[in-house]
Amino acid sequence: MVKGTEDKIFNAVVYTVLVLVGVAVLFPLLFVLSVSLTPMAEVLKNGGYIVIPKNITFAAYEELLGDRAIPRAFLVTVFVTVVGTAVNMVLTLLMAYPLSRKLLPGRSFFLFVILITMLFNGGIIPLYLTVKATGLLNTVWAMIIPGAIGTFNILIMKSFFENIPEELFESVRMDGAREMRILLQLVMPLSVPVMLTIGLFYSVGHWNAFFSAIMFITNPDLHPIQVIVRNILAEPSASMDFTDVPVPTEAMQMAAIVVACVPIIAVYPFIQKHFTKGMLIGSIKG
């Protein structure tokens, strides 16, 4: 098919806009990375803005990771992300699958109750009192249990399950399979895209956990990486237990941001195709 002049102009405009948007998105990331790798003398010499460093130093990362607070917070975040995502996926899967079955007794009532939670919640104070009453304060579970199930994610996964042809369920039932076997051997293998998508939602939420940490955790040893990064950025004059460098530099602040962001960014390219497919299939009922 031969493209006309109008089509070429349209494509040129679209590509130009995409390039500009891409630059606008990537520039802050490049700036943060460059400052974290550049000696402060060079950063100050360039007026505080530098994109391509001429001299590279890893001193900020050495000083940052040399303090016990950062590795400890990183391990806490990894634990909360891995274990929390696993708990989220198991509970979401076990709740979304029954709701996708139209013959489930009381299905409409349960869906109504779930939708209500998207519009109203008990508030921060009742949530805190509930966490306190269950003995979860100052434990890593306070960052996992209160958000164990996401209503929006349940609805996405339920819609995906409803799109699986009913003939497949009937065929395995004729072979004598029960619901748990159907879920494990039929539904889950067919639901890899949506499960990876929901898993990404949950894992990013756990990795970026901040509000729940400052609300339920007062023990510094249990603070996740995002709280430590916030302290570095908000309190640049704090010592942060560094023995040789009492005042964190701007390079160390940027290095903290990189340390907090890189792991979750590195995972995304591996599940990008599943993420797009899962969002499209899981959000359209038809």
C-alpha positions in Angstrom: 0.0 0.0 0.0 1.5 3.3 -1.1 1.3 6.1 1.5 0.2 9.5 0.4 1.7 12.8 1.4 -0.9 13.3 4.2 -0.1 9.9 5.6 3.7 10.7 5.6 3.1 14.1 7.3 0.9 12.4 9.9 3.5 9.7 10.6 6.2 12.3 10.9 4.2 14.3 13.4 3.4 11.2 15.4 7.0 10.1 15.5 8.2 13.6 16.4 5.7 13.7 19.3 6.8 10.3 20.5 10.4 11.3 20.4 9.8 14.4 22.4 7.7 12.5 25.0 10.4 9.8 25.2 13.1 12.5 25.8 10.9 14.2 28.4 10.5 10.8 30.2 14.2 9.7 30.0 15.8 13.0 30.8 15.1 13.0 34.5 16.3 9.4 34.8 19.5 10.3 32.9 20.1 13.3 35.0 19.7 11.4 38.3 22.1 8.7 37.0 24.6 11.2 35.8 24.7 13.2 39.0 25.2 10.0 41.0 28.2 9.1 38.9 29.8 12.5 38.7 32.2 14.2 41.2 30.4 17.0 43.0 33.1 19.5 41.8 32.1 18.8 38.2 28.4 19.0 39.0 28.9 22.4 40.7 31.0 23.6 37.8 28.2 22.9 35.4 25.6 24.8 37.6 24.2 21.7 39.1 22.9 20.3 35.8 24.8 17.5 34.0 23.6 14.9 31.5 26.7 13.3 30.2 29.4 13.0 32.8 33.0 13.5 31.7 34.5 11.9 34.8 32.8 8.9 36.5 33.2 8.0 40.1 31.4 5.3 42.2 32.2 7.0 45.5 28.6 7.9 46.2 27.5 4.2 45.8 30.4 3.0 47.9 29.6 5.3 50.7 25.9 4.7 50.4 26.1 0.9 50.3 28.9 0.9 52.9 26.4 2.0 55.6 24.4 -0.9 57.1 21.1 0.9 56.8 20.9 0.7 53.0 21.5 -3.1 52.6 19.2 -3.8 55.6 16.5 -1.7 54.1 17.0 -3.3 50.7 16.6 -6.8 52.2 13.4 -5.7 54.0 12.0 -4.4 50.7 12.9 -7.5 48.8 11.2 -9.7 51.5 8.1 -7.5 51.5 8.0 -7.5 47.7 8.5 -11.3 47.2 6.4 -12.6 50.1 3.8 -9.9 49.7 3.3 -10.5 46.0 3.1 -14.2 46.6 0.4 -13.7 49.2 -1.4 -11.2 47.0 -1.4 -13.5 44.0 -2.7 -16.6 45.9 -5.5 -14.7 47.6 -6.5 -12.8 44.4 -6.5 -16.0 42.4 -8.6 -17.9 44.9 -11.1 -15.0 45.0 -11.3 -14.1 41.4 -11.8 -17.6 40.1 -15.0 -18.4 42.0 -16.4 -15.0 41.2 -15.9 -15.7 37.5 -18.2 -18.7 37.7 -21.8 -17.6 36.9 -23.3 -20.5 38.9 -21.6 -19.4 42.2 -24.4 -19.0 44.8 -24.5 -15.4 46.0 -22.2 -14.2 43.2 -23.9 -10.9 42.8 -23.8 -10.1 46.5 -20.1 -10.8 46.7 -19.4 -8.6 43.7 -21.5 -5.8 45.2 -19.5 -6.0 48.5 -16.2 -5.9 46.5 -17.3 -2.9 44.5 -18.4 -1.1 47.7 -14.8 -1.3 48.9 -13.7 0.6 45.8 -15.9 3.6 46.7 -15.7 3.6 50.5 -13.1 2.6 53.2 -12.9 2.7 56.9 -10.3 5.4 57.0 -6.7 5.7 58.3 -7.5 5.6 62.1 -9.6 2.4 62.0 -7.0 0.8 59.8 -4.3 1.7 62.3 -6.4 0.4 65.2 -7.0 -2.8 63.4 -3.4 -3.4 62.6 -2.5 -2.6 66.3 -5.2 -4.9 67.6 -3.9 -7.8 65.5 -0.4 -7.3 66.8 1.1 -6.4 63.4 2.7 -3.1 64.4 6.5 -3.0 64.0 6.5 -6.1 61.9 7.1 -6.6 58.2 3.6 -8.1 58.0 2.1 -4.7 58.6 3.2 -3.8 55.1 1.7 -7.0 53.6 -1.5 -8.2 55.3 -3.5 -4.9 55.2 -3.2 -4.8 51.4 -3.3 -8.5 50.8 -6.1 -8.2 48.2 -6.7 -5.4 45.6 -10.2 -5.0 44.5 -9.3 -3.6 41.1 -6.9 -6.6 40.5 -9.6 -9.0 41.4 -11.9 -7.5 38.8 -9.3 -7.7 36.1 -8.4 -11.3 36.8 -12.1 -12.2 37.0 -12.8 -10.7 33.6 -9.9 -12.7 32.2 -11.2 -15.9 33.6 -14.7 -15.2 32.2 -13.1 -15.0 28.7 -11.9 -18.5 28.8 -14.2 -20.7 26.7 -16.7 -22.6 28.7 -16.2 -25.6 26.5 -12.8 -26.1 28.1 -14.3 -26.3 31.5 -16.9 -28.7 30.4 -14.4 -31.0 28.8 -12.2 -31.3 31.9 -15.2 -31.8 34.1 -16.2 -34.7 31.9 -12.8 -36.2 32.7 -13.7 -36.0 36.4 -11.6 -33.0 37.3 -12.7 -31.0 40.4 -12.5 -27.2 40.7 -9.1 -27.1 42.3 -7.6 -29.2 39.6 -9.3 -27.1 37.0 -7.8 -24.0 38.5 -4.3 -25.4 38.7 -4.1 -27.3 35.4 -6.4 -25.4 33.1 -7.0 -21.8 34.3 -3.5 -20.9 35.6 -1.6 -22.1 32.5 -4.0 -20.0 30.3 -3.8 -17.0 32.6 0.0 -16.3 32.5 -0.4 -12.9 30.9 -2.9 -11.5 33.4 -1.1 -13.1 36.3 2.1 -11.4 35.3 0.3 -8.2 34.9 -1.3 -8.4 38.3 1.9 -9.6 39.8 3.6 -6.5 38.4 1.0 -4.2 39.9 1.4 -5.8 43.3 5.2 -6.0 43.3 5.6 -2.4 42.2 3.2 -1.4 45.0 5.2 -3.3 47.6 8.6 -2.1 46.3 7.4 1.5 46.6 5.8 0.9 50.0 6.2 4.1 52.0 3.0 5.2 53.6 2.3 1.9 55.3 5.9 1.8 56.5 5.9 5.2 58.2 2.4 4.5 59.6 2.9 1.1 61.1 6.7 0.8 61.5 8.7 2.8 64.1 11.7 0.4 64.3 14.4 1.8 62.0 15.7 -1.7 61.4 12.4 -2.6 59.6 12.2 0.5 57.4 12.1 -0.4 53.6 14.3 1.3 51.1 11.8 4.0 50.1 11.7 5.3 53.7 15.5 5.5 53.8 15.6 7.3 50.4 13.0 9.7 51.7 15.1 10.4 54.8 18.1 11.0 52.6 16.3 13.5 50.4 14.3 15.2 53.1 17.1 15.5 55.7 20.3 16.2 53.8 22.0 17.4 57.0 21.4 14.1 58.8 24.5 12.0 59.4 22.7 8.7 58.5 25.3 6.8 60.5 28.1 7.4 58.0 31.4 7.4 59.7 33.5 9.2 57.2 30.9 11.4 55.5 28.7 13.3 58.0 26.8 15.2 55.4 25.2 13.3 52.4 26.0 15.0 49.1 23.7 15.5 46.2 25.5 12.6 44.4 24.6 10.3 47.3 21.0 11.5 47.2 20.8 10.6 43.5 22.6 7.3 44.1 19.9 6.4 46.7 17.2 7.1 44.1 19.0 4.9 41.5 19.4 2.1 44.1 15.7 2.2 44.8 14.5 2.4 41.2 16.8 0.2 39.2 15.7 -3.3 40.4 12.0 -2.8 39.6 12.9 -1.1 36.3 15.1 -4.0 35.3 12.3 -6.5 35.8 9.8 -4.7 33.5 11.3 -5.4 30.1 11.0 -9.2 30.7 7.3 -9.1 31.2 6.3 -6.1 29.0 4.7 -8.2 26.3 2.7 -10.1 28.9 1.8 -6.9 30.6 0.2 -5.4 27.5 -1.7 -8.6 26.6 -2.9 -9.1 30.1 -4.3 -5.6 30.4 -6.2 -5.8 27.1 -7.7 -9.3 27.7 -8.3 -8.8 31.4 -10.2 -5.5 30.9 -12.5 -6.4 28.0 -15.5 -8.7 28.5 -16.7 -10.2 25.4 
